[in-house]
Structures are given as C-alpha cells and as structure tokens.
C-alpha cells in the first residue's frame, strides 16, 4: 500500500496550516490498527488537507492513496475515507460560479475541477463497496455513487437492486437518500425516482424506510407527496416510537421491522434524488460494540472528529432510531413553503411523549419561523410548554428559540415568566471568560416588553459585574423598565474610567439611553469627559447618544457639546452636533459641522452626517443640492440615507421614493430602512409603484432576510418590523404623502 508516496514532493505543497510534509503521516494514520490514530488522522485530513472544503495541490495528490485505502478490506473505518473522497470530489462548479471567479480564485477553481475529475474517474470502485462486509462502508458508498458516478441510471438500478437484500436499516435509508441525490443532480430522472419513492412511501415494510422515502420525495418530486402527508408522517412516528428499543441497534431491525423493501421492477426504474443538506447527511453510529453493528469501534479522542462523534453519541444515547430527526429535517426542507403542513407536523411532534422528538421539533420550529412567515401562535405556545419539562436540554432549546422570536413569543409569555419564577438563580449566566449575560428566558420576556422581566434585570444590576446585554433588554422594555433608572445611574457613577471602562459602561449607557433618563446627565458627562484612550471613541459615542436621547433635560452638557463640535470633519464632531441639536435645538451651531461631515472621505461619517441633517428637517434645506448629488453615489446605504434626508429637509418625495424603491430591489437588507421612511411619508397612493412593492412584500411567504446556511439573532424581529411598516405605509398614518 502507498506505493510511491515517498516520491511525491509533499514539502513543496501547502495545506491550510503550512507545508504539506505531514500528509504522508496522516495517510498512513488512516490505515492504522489504532482507532485513536485513525480518528486523529481523519481529523487532520479535514482540518488541514481538506480544510472547510478547500482543495489544495496536496489534496489532489492524496486522491490515489485514498482510493487504495477504501478498496483494502484490511483497513478499518473505510467508510470515513469514502465520505472524505465524496467531499473532495463532489464540488459542483456551475456556470454562475465560473462567471464570478476572479484571478485570485482561478487556481482554487482549477483544483476543484481536477479533484472532481480524479475522484469521478475512480468512482467505479464504489459499485463494489455497496455490498462490502463493513456496514460503515455500505453506509457511505451509496451517496458516493450518487454524487460522483457518471452513469446515474446504472447507479439507480444498483440502489434498487440492493435495497431488498440490505440487512442494515440505516444503510437502507442511505440507499433511499442516494436515489434522492441522483434525482436532484439529474432532473430528467426525477419523475422515475419519484414513482419509486412513492411506492416505498406507501408499501415499504418499516416505518423508517417509508419516512425516508417521503423525505426524499419531498425533495425531488414534491407533487408526488400524499395529500394527507401530515397524518401519514405522524402515524409513522408513532409506529417508530412503539418499536421496543432493545429489538435492534440503530435501525429497528428484527421481527418488528424485517429487512427488505420493494423490489425494483423493469417498468418502474428509479431515478435521481435531491442534494443532501448537512442536516440530512447520514450520521455516524453511536459507540456500540462492533459485535452488534459490524462497524469499527470508535474511541473518544481530543480531535474535532472525535468530539463530534462523542456529542453525537450523547445526543443519540438510548434512541432506537436516532436518524429519524435527520429524515424529518430533510422532509421539512422538501416541504419548503408549505408552512401550514410544516406547522401542523411540528405541532404533532411537540405533543409527542418522546422528549428527544420534542427537542428535535423545538429546533426545527426555530428554523421554520426564522425562514418563513405564518400564523405560529399554536406552535409557539407548544414550544413554551417545553420550558417546564425536567429535561434540561429540552427546556434550554425552547428558551433559545423563544429568545429569537421577540413579539412572536407572546403565546409563551406566561410560560417564560413561570420559568423565571421557578429558578431565580439562573437569571444571569456567567462564563469562564467574558462578561456575564442574561439567560434566554429573561431576554425573551424583556423583548416582549413584559414587566415580569424587570426583577431579573434589577438583580443583574446588583451583581459585581453587570451583564453585557442589560441595556438592550431595558431598551425593549421601554417605560416599563423606568424603575431601573436609579440603579443604572448609580452603577454608571461607580465605573472606573480605565481601559475596561467601555465594557463596564456601555450596557449602562444603553439602558439610560433607552429610558431617556435625563437625570443621569451628570454621570454621563463624567464618562464623556474622562473616556480613556483605549476604546475611548466608542465610549464617547455611547455617551453622546445618551445625552442626545435626554434632549433638553441634558442642558448642562451644552458647553461640552459645543466644544466637541469645534472639530468639524470628525466622527465625534458629527455625533456631538447631533446631540447638541437634540439638547439645544441650535441649528446655526450644528449645520456647518454636519455640512462638513458630508465631505468626509469615510462613507460611515457621511452617512452619519446625512442622518443628522435629516433630523434638522427644513432648517437644513440649504443642503438639499448636496444630498441630491449623493443619490448617484456608488455606496447603496449612503444613497438611501441621503434620499431620506433629502425628503426630510425639502419635503419633496418624488426623487426620494424613486431612489428608495431602486435600493429596495438592489438590496433586501435596506428594506426596513426604506419602509420606515415610506411609513412616515404615508399614505402611499393606491396603484403607485411604492404600493405595488409594499403589497408584494406583504404577500411573500419567505422572510426578506432569510439566508441559506446562516441567520442573525434579530432576523425574525427585523422581518416582522418590516411587515408592520409596510402595513402602516399603506394605511397612511404618516405625516406626509408620497404623491
């Protein structure tokens, strides 16, 4: 094995962490008899040689040796190597990707293409591995074939041929998943695959296999789903729960779910299937005795792969069918915008007696609400019910989901309050490093504006170190949190103005700003005057915003603010001018400073100046030509801020609305800012371009800021705010007109 490995000039190549001269050791480690060494080697391959999916020259050089490993029956844990090859060779570079490649990415793109060609050229070996004695190899081989082999019809025929004779339930699920992968990659085959999956969904001999077929059907041929998909899936889940866990290992095997499936027929040949998302990937088996599973024994190692296996084992301990969550996630992805069906299915899962199923349902509920708009009152109430469950993972998962919902968490308000009352000691979380933070139920309740969160915030303000997010919580509570003003003021007066001042003072300043607590002006002025050099600019900005929020109540700060505005062209001068206007209303003093700010070389400073000029309204009408000139600026956010300021200082809407609607189409993330302005202008005339845009947004089921593969903690809040603003603009409760 590894003939010629020492003849490769590994030292001349690099991987993610430097010279690749350690790659031969990693490859040999994959063939080691020591499970820990194999685990560490696989972690090294993913961590350095195939770092975050990248393909380097050394990755390409590894491919022949990885193929040697997977065909050698003496090597253990070959399934992991098959998965590694699938990942290395499975990157698709479509025409859109090719058009966007710049000069710096040409070499990387070429490496992806060469890796795909090299692995695809050797993909025939996976045909032999589909019946390998090692279940771990058989588990990985179907997806490898579906992803890499050039002849999908042959692959599908083999998948169907293998299904009736495969004894391992989890491998059978992988065969079905692979069919779905083929269907998505080769769309002409989707109809045939859908027909086969439909047969499996209705006739297969195990509920797990039927659920797998429904999940893949949803991905590649959703029109083939039964009309009563929710009760069908709910019934399958009940059947799976009724199977005694001791009847088999990871797949309900034995008399309760005999091996085998629907045999392939010549007139019913299957076709391709959906691409698998990370959530739908087959998971590695939990650590159980090789005698039970036929897979290699996995050991706990300090590597990333080892940690992931350990976490998976903890999560799945005691489960009869730990893969059910993956199947349900795949099904939800396939159901896509069928929010009603997905909500009903999750509601049924949240009523399950199986706590693990409820944990999965809570997490999937968060994903659904995060991406799609809909009526979620019942679902949210059911998530709230989980807060009282004694299983800490379930209550914790529910808390995190509710924290993201802001106003949508209202049906769970009482459950959140009960959770806080039951465990006052958990109101603030402390960490080994970094400042303490409020627990999820406190934040969720505060974001609802519920006064029952106030005692927790009061307690947080008495701790030696104030929680970093107290100020944000106060901001959501508004006037309800007014009793906290005294404590915020007192703690701000105690802050030492050293290098740690920003971290200690910023949450207090944020809270005072939200409460517009003008009585705290002396304490805020102390911070403004004594801000240290380290993060001093950030601290001064926070103090100036607080003073501005106080308005005339902060008159004693006027001399300090006038001194700061005498340095025009700086960010602090613009911020001071904005505060001075709010406190004194002296337009003559601040206008020259803000005009100078529009000339700044920094886009951020120009945006700040435009926003501040807009706040002056008609008193800043003289800057209208300058703002109009910014409507053609290359920076979209500056164009938006300038357009809004132009309307505020001139009262003319035509130019502003045109610029805002253009920005709306160009970047979805500016929509809240645009809608805020349209709502203030309102009413939007019926039949206008603005009305069409707003109504189109309101009928969209997809959240405007939903992202594939990521999300922000305030995404739901921002989207719900956008919807409210669109309705307000159409109702016409603003102060002007867009006509």
C-alpha positions, 0 to 999 in steps of 0.5 A: 500500500502507498506505493510511491508516496515517498516520491511525491514532493509533499514539502513543496505543497501547502495545506491550510496550516503550512507545508504539506510534509505531514500528509504522508503521516496522516495517510498512513494514520488512516490505515492504522490498527489504532482507532485513536490514530485513525480518528486523529488522522481523519481529523487532520485530513479535514482540518488541514488537507481538506480544510472547510472544503478547500482543495489544495495541490496536496489534496489532489495528490492524496486522491490515489492513496485514498482510493487504495485505502477504501478498496483494502478490506484490511483497513478499518473505518473505510467508510470515513475515507469514502465520505472524505473522497465524496467531499473532495470530489463532489464540488459542483462548479456551475456556470454562475460560479465560473462567471464570478471567479476572479484571478485570485480564485482561478487556481482554487477553481482549477483544483476543484475541477481536477479533484472532481475529475480524479475522484469521478474517474475512480468512482467505479470502485464504489459499485463494489463497496455497496455490498462490502462486509463493513456496514460503515462502508455500505453506509457511505458508498451509496451517496458516493455513487450518487454524487460522483458516478457518471452513469446515474441510471446504472447507479439507480438500478444498483440502489434498487437492486440492493435495497431488498437484500440490505440487512442494515436499516440505516444503510437502507435509508442511505440507499433511499437518500442516494436515489434522492441525490441522483434525482436532484443532480439529474432532473430528467430522472426525477419523475422515475425516482419519484414513482419509486419513492412513492411506492416505498412511501406507501408499501415499504415494510418499516416505518423508517424506510417509508419516512425516508422515502417521503423525505426524499420525495419531498425533495425531488418530486414534491407533487408526488407527496400524499395529500394527507402527508401530515397524518401519514408522517405522524402515524409513522412516528408513532409506529417508530416510537412503539418499536421496543428499543432493545429489538435492534441497534440503530435501525429497528431491525428484527421481527418488528421491522424485517429487512427488505423493501420493494423490489425494483421492477423493469417498468418502474426504474428509479431515478435521481434524488435531491442534494443532501443538506448537512442536516440530512447527511447520514450520521455516524453510529453511536459507540456500540460494540462492533459485535452488534453493528459490524462497524469499527469501534470508535474511541473518544479522542481530543480531535474535532472528529472525535468530539463530534462523534462523542456529542453525537453519541450523547445526543443519540444515547438510548434512541432506537432510531436516532436518524429519524430527526435527520429524515424529518429535517430533510422532509421539512426542507422538501416541504419548503413553503408549505408552512401550514403542513410544516406547522401542523407536523411540528405541532404533532411532534411537540405533543409527542411523549418522546422528549428527544422528538420534542427537542428535535421539533423545538429546533426545527420550529426555530428554523421554520419561523426564522425562514418563513412567515405564518400564523405560529401562535399554536406552535409557539405556545407548544414550544413554551410548554417545553420550558417546564419539562425536567429535561434540561436540554429540552427546556434550554432549546425552547428558551433559545428559540423563544429568545429569537422570536421577540413579539412572536413569543407572546403565546409563551409569555406566561410560560417564560415568566413561570420559568423565571419564577421557578429558578431565580438563580439562573437569571444571569449566566456567567462564563469562564471568560467574558462578561456575564449575560442574561439567560434566554428566558429573561431576554425573551420576556424583556423583548416582549416588553413584559414587566415580569422581566424587570426583577431579573434585570434589577438583580443583574444590576446588583451583581459585581459585574453587570451583564453585557446585554442589560441595556438592550433588554431595558431598551425593549422594555421601554417605560416599563423598565423606568424603575431601573433608572436609579440603579443604572445611574448609580452603577454608571457613577461607580465605573472606573474610567480605565481601559475596561471602562467601555465594557463596564459602561456601555450596557449602562449607557444603553439602558439610560439611553433607552429610558431617556433618563435625563437625570443621569446627565451628570454621570454621563458627562463624567464618562464623556469627559474622562473616556480613556484612550483605549476604546475611548471613541466608542465610549464617547459615542455611547455617551453622546447618544445618551445625552442626545436621547435626554434632549433638553433635560441634558442642558448642562452638557451644552458647553461640552457639546459645543466644544466637541463640535469645534472639530468639524470633519470628525466622527465625534464632531458629527455625533456631538452636533447631533446631540447638541441639536437634540439638547439645544435645538441650535441649528446655526451651531450644528449645520456647518459641522454636519455640512462638513461631515458630508465631505468626509472621505469615510462613507460611515461619517457621511452617512452619519452626517446625512442622518443628522441633517435629516433630523434638522428637517427644513432648517437644513434645506440649504443642503438639499443640492448636496444630498441630491448629488449623493443619490448617484453615489456608488455606496447603496446605504449612503444613497438611501440615507441621503434620499431620506434626508433629502425628503426630510429637509425639502419635503419633496418625495418624488426623487426620494421614493424613486431612489428608495424603491431602486435600493429596495430591489438592489438590496433586501437588507435596506428594506426596513430602512426604506419602509420606515421612511415610506411609513412616515411619508404615508399614505402611499397612493393606491396603484403607485409603484411604492404600493405595488412593492409594499403589497408584494412584500406583504404577500411573500411567504419567505422572510426578506432576510432569510439566508441559506446556511446562516441567520442573525439573532434579530432576523425574525424581529427585523422581518416582522418590523418590516411587515408592520411598516409596510402595513402602516405605509399603506394605511397612511398614518404618516405625516406626509404623502408620497404623491 
